[in-house]
């Protein structure tokens, strides 16, 4: 099966094509340019250079959350458009699950996936690498660094922290006396290769059914809710 995957959940952006678990093509940027500007030109150049077409893709996959609200919308919207135009199935993959996939070869390691969720929290999930695969230990969740430290303090396994919140999490865990290391720079950030590899284990859906997993409401929605509550009190 040939899979085209997109990753736009944080400041890096990437796309990749795999075939039966083997990488055919990949493009990655972490330049702080907006994803709306970089993503589609990257996909187009990658496919042309690899002499591939959108019609030759069997499955379209995207990191569907958690992550940046704007980034996720860009990636999911772009993938929906491509899958719809090609009349092909698609898959929304957990950003954290895809992240762990790139370190599945580190047998026995506890993979602490962390994305900076602001407000003193991280988007997190824990996985264990086992013989080239990853076993999920927790659901995707948004929790405080202190809650994460409390959960990990008695776990004796080697801990590897990864994701755009890795340094933030590592600093806090170290202060709490929890030994951990960050993934190497080349494997630290979210990558579309992990999305493609994880997608092979997911149940496909239609472009219309594909949805984003935000985990929590956006700042704009929080502010709107607070404003409506204030207005309701004033009129009441």
C-alpha positions as CSV (number, residue, x, y, z in Angstrom):
1,X,0.0,0.0,0.0
2,X,1.3,3.4,-0.9
3,X,0.6,6.1,1.7
4,X,1.0,9.9,1.5
5,X,1.2,11.6,4.9
6,X,1.2,15.2,6.1
7,X,2.4,16.6,9.5
8,X,1.6,20.2,10.4
9,X,0.8,19.9,14.1
10,X,3.6,22.2,15.4
11,X,6.3,24.5,14.1
12,X,7.8,21.9,11.7
13,X,6.0,20.8,8.6
14,X,6.7,17.6,6.6
15,X,5.2,15.3,4.0
16,X,6.2,11.7,3.1
17,X,5.3,8.8,0.9
18,X,5.7,5.2,2.0
19,X,5.0,1.9,0.3
20,X,4.5,-1.2,2.3
21,X,6.4,0.3,5.2
22,X,9.3,1.5,3.2
23,X,10.0,5.2,2.7
24,X,9.9,6.4,-0.9
25,X,10.1,10.2,-0.5
26,X,10.1,12.8,2.2
27,X,10.3,16.6,2.7
28,X,10.8,18.4,6.0
29,X,11.1,22.0,7.1
30,X,11.4,23.7,10.4
31,X,12.0,27.3,9.4
32,X,9.1,29.0,11.1
33,X,7.5,29.9,7.7
34,X,3.7,29.4,7.8
35,X,2.4,26.0,6.9
36,X,-0.1,27.6,4.5
37,X,2.8,28.9,2.5
38,X,5.1,25.8,2.6
39,X,3.0,22.7,2.7
40,X,1.4,22.3,-0.7
41,X,4.6,23.4,-2.6
42,X,6.5,20.8,-0.6
43,X,4.0,18.1,-1.5
44,X,4.1,19.0,-5.1
45,X,7.9,19.1,-5.4
46,X,8.2,15.8,-3.5
47,X,5.8,14.0,-5.8
48,X,7.3,15.4,-9.0
49,X,10.9,14.6,-7.9
50,X,9.8,11.0,-7.0
51,X,7.8,10.7,-10.3
52,X,4.7,10.0,-8.3
53,X,1.1,11.3,-8.8
54,X,-1.8,11.8,-6.4
55,X,-3.6,9.1,-8.4
56,X,-0.9,6.6,-7.5
57,X,-1.5,7.0,-3.8
58,X,-3.7,4.4,-2.1
59,X,-4.3,6.1,1.3
60,X,-3.9,9.7,2.5
61,X,-2.9,10.2,6.2
62,X,-2.5,13.3,8.4
63,X,-1.5,14.1,12.0
64,X,-5.0,15.0,13.3
65,X,-4.2,16.2,16.8
66,X,-3.4,17.2,19.3
67,X,-1.3,20.2,18.3
68,X,-1.5,23.8,17.1
69,X,-5.1,24.7,16.2
70,X,-4.1,26.6,13.1
71,X,-1.5,24.0,12.0
72,X,-3.9,21.1,12.4
73,X,-6.6,22.9,10.3
74,X,-4.1,23.5,7.5
75,X,-2.9,19.9,7.4
76,X,-6.3,18.3,7.7
77,X,-8.0,20.7,5.2
78,X,-5.2,20.1,2.6
79,X,-5.4,16.3,3.1
80,X,-9.2,16.3,2.8
81,X,-8.9,18.2,-0.5
82,X,-6.4,15.8,-1.9
83,X,-8.2,12.7,-0.8
84,X,-11.6,14.1,-2.1
85,X,-10.2,15.0,-5.5
86,X,-8.5,11.6,-5.9
87,X,-11.5,9.7,-4.5
88,X,-9.3,7.9,-2.1
89,X,-9.7,6.9,1.6
90,X,-7.8,8.8,4.4
91,X,-6.8,8.4,8.0
92,X,-6.4,10.8,10.9
93,X,-3.5,9.7,13.1
94,X,-2.7,10.7,16.6
95,X,0.1,13.2,16.5
96,X,1.6,11.6,19.6
97,X,1.3,8.1,18.3
98,X,3.0,9.1,15.1
99,X,5.8,10.8,17.0
100,X,6.5,7.6,19.0
101,X,6.7,5.6,15.8
102,X,10.0,7.2,14.8
103,X,11.7,5.7,17.9
104,X,10.1,2.3,17.8
105,X,13.5,0.7,17.3
106,X,14.6,1.6,20.9
107,X,13.5,-1.6,22.5
108,X,12.4,-1.2,26.1
109,X,12.5,2.6,26.2
110,X,9.6,4.5,27.7
111,X,8.7,7.2,25.1
112,X,7.4,10.4,26.7
113,X,5.8,12.3,23.9
114,X,5.3,15.9,24.8
115,X,4.0,18.9,22.9
116,X,3.9,22.4,24.4
117,X,0.2,23.1,25.1
118,X,0.9,26.5,26.9
119,X,-0.7,27.5,30.2
120,X,1.7,25.2,32.0
121,X,0.5,22.1,30.3
122,X,1.8,19.6,27.7
123,X,-0.1,17.4,25.3
124,X,1.2,14.0,26.3
125,X,1.0,10.2,25.8
126,X,3.3,7.5,27.0
127,X,4.4,4.6,24.8
128,X,6.8,1.7,25.2
129,X,9.1,0.6,22.3
130,X,9.0,-3.1,21.7
131,X,10.9,-4.9,18.9
132,X,10.2,-2.2,16.2
133,X,6.6,-1.4,17.3
134,X,5.1,0.8,20.0
135,X,2.6,-0.1,22.7
136,X,0.4,2.7,23.9
137,X,0.3,3.0,27.7
138,X,-1.9,6.1,28.1
139,X,-4.5,7.9,26.0
140,X,-3.7,11.3,24.5
141,X,-4.2,13.9,27.2
142,X,-3.5,17.5,28.2
143,X,-1.9,17.6,31.7
144,X,0.4,19.7,33.8
145,X,4.1,19.1,34.0
146,X,3.7,18.4,37.7
147,X,1.1,15.7,36.9
148,X,3.4,14.1,34.4
149,X,6.3,14.1,36.9
150,X,4.1,12.5,39.5
151,X,3.1,9.7,37.1
152,X,6.7,9.0,36.1
153,X,8.6,9.3,39.4
154,X,8.5,5.6,40.3
155,X,8.9,4.2,36.8
156,X,12.4,2.6,36.5
157,X,12.5,2.4,32.7
158,X,14.8,4.5,30.6
159,X,12.8,7.6,29.6
160,X,13.2,9.3,26.3
161,X,11.4,12.6,25.8
162,X,10.4,13.8,22.3
163,X,8.3,16.4,20.6
164,X,8.3,20.2,20.4
165,X,7.7,20.2,24.2
166,X,10.6,17.8,24.9
167,X,13.0,20.3,26.4
168,X,10.3,21.9,28.5
169,X,9.3,18.5,29.9
170,X,12.9,17.3,30.3
171,X,13.8,20.4,32.3
172,X,10.9,19.9,34.7
173,X,11.4,16.2,35.1
174,X,15.1,16.7,35.8
175,X,14.3,19.2,38.5
176,X,12.0,16.7,40.1
177,X,14.8,14.1,40.2
178,X,13.5,12.0,37.3
179,X,16.3,10.9,34.9
180,X,15.4,11.3,31.3
181,X,17.0,12.3,28.0
182,X,15.8,14.1,24.9
183,X,15.6,12.3,21.5
184,X,18.4,13.3,19.1
185,X,17.7,16.5,17.2
186,X,17.0,14.6,13.9
187,X,14.3,12.5,15.6
188,X,13.0,15.1,18.1
189,X,10.2,16.7,16.2
190,X,7.0,15.3,14.6
191,X,7.6,13.9,11.2
192,X,5.3,12.7,8.4
193,X,7.2,9.4,8.1
194,X,5.8,8.4,11.5
195,X,2.3,9.4,10.4
196,X,2.5,7.2,7.3
197,X,3.9,4.2,9.3
198,X,1.2,4.6,12.0
199,X,-1.5,5.0,9.4
200,X,-1.1,1.5,8.2
201,X,-2.5,0.3,11.6
202,X,-5.6,2.6,11.5
203,X,-9.1,2.2,10.0
204,X,-9.6,4.4,6.9
205,X,-12.4,6.8,6.6
206,X,-13.7,9.2,3.9
207,X,-12.5,12.8,3.5
208,X,-15.9,13.9,4.8
209,X,-15.5,11.8,8.0
210,X,-12.0,12.9,8.8
211,X,-12.0,15.0,12.0
212,X,-9.5,16.9,14.2
213,X,-8.8,15.8,17.8
214,X,-8.1,19.0,19.6
215,X,-8.2,17.7,23.2
216,X,-9.2,21.1,24.6
217,X,-10.9,24.2,23.3
218,X,-8.9,27.1,21.6
219,X,-8.1,30.3,23.3
220,X,-10.6,32.1,21.1
221,X,-13.3,29.8,22.2
222,X,-12.4,30.1,25.9
223,X,-12.5,33.9,25.6
224,X,-15.9,33.8,23.8
225,X,-17.3,31.5,26.5
226,X,-16.0,33.8,29.2
227,X,-17.5,36.9,27.5
228,X,-20.9,35.2,27.1
229,X,-20.9,34.3,30.8
230,X,-20.1,37.9,31.7
231,X,-22.9,39.2,29.5
232,X,-25.3,36.6,30.9
233,X,-24.5,37.8,34.5
234,X,-24.9,41.5,33.5
235,X,-28.3,40.9,31.8
236,X,-29.5,38.6,34.6
